[in-house]
Amino acid sequence: MNSMDTPKKLIQLSKEDLLSAINGLKDVSYTVSPNFNDNAPGPGDNIIKRFMFPQPEPLLFLEREGKDMVHRPYCVISKSSLNPDDDTSHHTISDTVAETIILGIRPCDARSLWLNRLACEEDNLFSRRVDGLIIFGLLCNKGLSTCFCEDVGGGHQDVRGMDVAMIDDGDGELRLWAVSKKGLYILNRLGIYEDDIIDGLMEGATDNSHEKVGDCSLLDELMSKDMLTLYNAPFWQDIKDSCLNCGACTFLCPTCYCFDIQDEAYGKVGRRIRYWDSCMFPLFTLHASGHNPRGEKIYRVRNRFMHKFKYFIERFSHISCVGCGRCIIHCPVNIDVREVIGLMRAVS
């Protein structure tokens, strides 16, 4: 059964009551999107990306023992570990998946979580974070002129990727319902869905985190394009001439996940961290030998769009774009991804 068809029990309550109920949960953390508070149109702040890909993300703890540098799995130091006589701060990371509620993200960002699962399925740290994630999505009453989610298979009322869907009726009132089994579980814990309601809905609910996003005519059209013909299309030169390679579009995009890894040392201790990088930067593909396969700007500009609208499609049969429009809003030279898509579609 598609998540759009999941049987639902609508509940109406105020934002204050929902936050109060979430505050009462033990062992569950939560983050509130600015959209939840003001219901401003558009995707808003990209809190989902910062959760999926922390900036920076510690991977290993490094410590010198004699002449050797040893490494251990990194863990957050607990209060007890701040005691200098306590040597437990280097224990391995627990296998327990922490539950985290993200409250008020838009449908486009909820879809980005599923798309990133495709590319990051072998990334254990990513999987640990998102497995414990509970998405309270806020459907859009209207979009911005830069939104194009419907063109890439989404929509303002698309609940896919959410666990609980919410509609802001104004004046601080919400209508919400469970979309997935995880959503039913959390609403039951919050006391919003009682046991008799849960029993009636559980059979029809799906595990929404693994459900495919919708197809669209753009997907079929781009999939049919010859890769080399697109790669050698002359319009890349014009886009390159405008682009600054600043990387703003990649850092703002919820489906960009390029990273670099570096070691930081402080005397006898240090850490290995993973942090955001961008395919638009000249150093991103620089080899230790000095060779750079994308040393010219046109190669980097072309790679960004080809990855989202051709390479990713060839590998996963989905477009690696959710149509949030953040790159359109913040591009300093007004490159519009919708116009680039139009140029790619026109290639014969």
N, C-alpha and C positions, 0 to 999 in steps of 0.2 A: 504493500500500500504506500502510495506517495505521501510524504509528510503534509502536503497541502490538503490531503483528504482525511487526515487523522481526526477521529471524533474529538470534539473539544467541548469543554465546559467553561464558558466565559465567566470570569470573576471580575467584579468592579471594586476597586479600592483606591485610596489616595496614595500619592507618592510617599508621603510621610509614613503612612501605615506600612507600606512595603519595606521602606528602609528600616523602620523600627523592627519589623519581623526578621529581616536579614541580620541586623545588629545583634539579635538574640541568639543566633546560631553559634554553637561552639565548634571550634576547629575548622571554620570556613572563613576565608578572607574574601574581600570584595573590592572592586574598583568601579567607580561611577564615572561614566562618560558625561562630558558637559551637555551633550544632547539630551540626557535624561532630565536635566534641570531646566533647560530653557526651550527644548524641542525646536531649536533653530533648524531650518531646512538644510539639506546637504549632509555629507558624511561626518563633518566635524573633526575633532582631534583624533589622531590615529593611535588610540591606546591599545588596540588589539595587536598591532605590529610590535610595540614595545614589550608586550607580554610574551608573544611567540618567540621573539628574538631579543632578549635583554641586551642592553648596551652599557658597558661590556658584559660578557658572560664568562665567569671564571670556569675553567675546565679542570685544572690540576693545581695542587699546592706543591711548591718546590722548596726543598730544604737541603742545605749542604751538610753532609755527615763525613767529616774528615776531608779527604780529597774528592769524594764522590758527591754528585748531585742526585738526590733521590726524589721521586715524585709520588704523590698519593692523590686519590680522588679528592676533589675540592668539596668542602661542605661549609655551610654558613656556621660561624662560630656562635654557639649558644651562650646564654648568660653565664652558665656554670663554667664554660671554657675560658672566660675572661680571667679566671683565677690562675695566677702564674704557676701554682702547684698542680693544676689540673692538666693532664696531658691528653684529654679526650677530644681536643679540637680537631684532630686529624683523622678521626674515624671515617669509615666509608659512608657515602650518602645512603640514607635509608631508602628502602624499596617502596615505602609508603607514598602514594600519590596524593599530594595536597589538593584539596578542593578549593577552587577560586571562582567566585561569581564575577562576571563582567556585565555591568548593568547599563543598558541603553545604547549599544552600538547599532548601527544601521544595517539593513540587509546586505549591502555590498561588502561590508567588513565581515559579516558572518560567513559569507561565501568564501572570502579569502582564506579563512581558516581551513576549509575543506580543500581548496586548491593547493595550499601549502603542504597539506598532509601528503598529497601525491608525490611531491618532490622530496619531502623530508621523511619519508616513511622509515628509513634506516637510521635516522638521527635519534638516538635513544633519549637524549636530553630534551629535544623538542617534543617527542612523544610523551615523556613524563609530564611535561607542563600541560599539554593540551588534553591529555586523558583526564585530568582532574578539573578541566575547565567547564563551567556551566554558563551558557550564554543566555542572558535576558535581552533579546533583541527588540529594538524600538522601530516599528514600521513607519514609513515616511508618509506624511500627509501630502507633501509636495516636495519636489526636488528643485535643485538649482539649474540654471541654464547650462551649466557645465556637466551635469549628471547625464550619463548615457548607459545606465545599467541594463535597460531593456534591449539595447543593441547587442549586448554580449551575453544574453541569455538569462538576465536577472529581472528585477522589477522592484518597484517601491513597496509592494505588499508581499514580497517573496519571503517565506519563513524558513527556507532551507538553510541549514547550518545553525539554526537556533534550537535551544532547548525550551525556552519560554518566549512566546511572542507577546508584545505589548503594543497597544494603541493609546496615544495620548489624546484624550477627549477635551483637553483644555481645563483651565481652572484647577490644575493639580490632580485631576482624576485619570485613572488608567483602566483600560480593559485588557485583561491578560488571560492566556490559556497555555496549557502545556502542549508542546509540539513533539517531544521525544520522551522516551522512558526516563531519561535523566531529569527532564523537566517535571514529569509526574512525581518523581522521587523528591525533588527539592521543594515543590509546592506542598507536598504532604508534610515534609519536615517543618516548613514554615507555618503549617496549620491553615493554609489557604485551601487546599484540597483535602477533604476528609477521606477516611478509608473506604466508605461506600462509593464515593465518586471514583477513587483510584481503581477499584475493582471493575467498574464499568468501562473504564477507558484504557486500561493497560493492554488489553488484547489487541486493540487497533493501533496502538502507538508503535513507532519505529525507532530504531537507534539512529537518530538524525545525523550524527557526526560522520557516518560513512555513506550517506546517500548522495548520488551523483547530482551535479548541477545540471540545469536544463540545456539542451542543445538549441541552436538558433541558425538562421540562414547564413549569418556571417561565418559561423564555424564551418559549415559545409562548403561555402565558397572559398574560404582561405585554404581549407584542406585540399581542395582540388587544384590549387595553383602549383605550378612547377617551381620547385625550390630554387633551382639555379636561375630561372628567369626572374624571380623576385629578387634574388641576391644581386643580380647584375643590372637591375632596373636603374635608369638614369636619375630618377628623382632623389636618390640618396644624397647626391652631391648638393642639391639645393638645401636639403634639411641640414646637412653638415655645415654649410656656410652660415646658417642661422644659429646653430647650437653652440653654447659656451662650454659644454662638458662640465658644468658645475656639479652635476649629480643630484640636484634637488629633487628631480622627478623620481629617482630610484630610492632615495631615503624616505620620501613621502608615500611611495607605492606600497600597499599592503601585500602585494604578491611578489615583491623583489626581496630576495633572501641571500644575496651575495655576501660573503664574509671573508675576513682574513684572521689569522691566528698569530699571536706574538707572545713572547715570554718577557715578563717584567721581573727584575731582580732588585732586591733591597738588602744589600749585605749578604747574609747567609740564607735568606729566605726569598721566596718570590712566588709568582703564579703564572700560569698559562691562561690567556684569555682569548675569547673569540669576540670580534666586534664587527659592526657593519662595514661593508666596503661597497664599491660601485663599479659596475662594468664600464661606466663612463670615464673613469679615471685612467690616465696613461699608465700608472704603475700597476694596475690590477692584473694585467697579464704578463708583466715583465718577468722573464725567466732569470734564474741565477746566472746563466751564461751571458746575459746581456741582450739576448734576442727577445723581441716583443712581437708576437703574431698579430696584435692589434695596435701597433704603434701609431698609426695615422687615425685622425679623428673620425673620418668617414667609416672606418671599420667598427669603431665603438658605437657610433650612432646607429648604424645599420644593425649591429648585433642586438641592441636593446629592443628594437621593434620586431626584428625577426624572431627573437626568443619568445616574445609574448604572443605573436600572431602567426608563427609558423613552426618553429622548433618544438615548442611546448605542445602544440596541437599534434604534431607528428608523433610525439612520444606518448602523450596522455589523452588525446582526443578531446581536449578542452582548451579554451582560450585562457591564457594566463593574465586576464584583466577582468576586473569586476565593474568597471565603468564609474568609479567614484568621482573622477574628474579632478582629483587633487593636483595632478601634474599640470592640468590645463590652468588651474587657478594660480599656481605658484611659479610657473615657468617665467623667468625674467625676460625671455625674448619671444614669448607668446607662441611657442610651438603647440599646436593643438593635435593631440593624438587621434582625434576623429578625422582630421584632414589626412593624416598619414595612413590611416586605415582606408580611406577613400582612394588614395593613390595606389595602395596595394591591391585593392579590389579591381582597379581599372587595368591592371597589368594583364595582358592576354598571352 
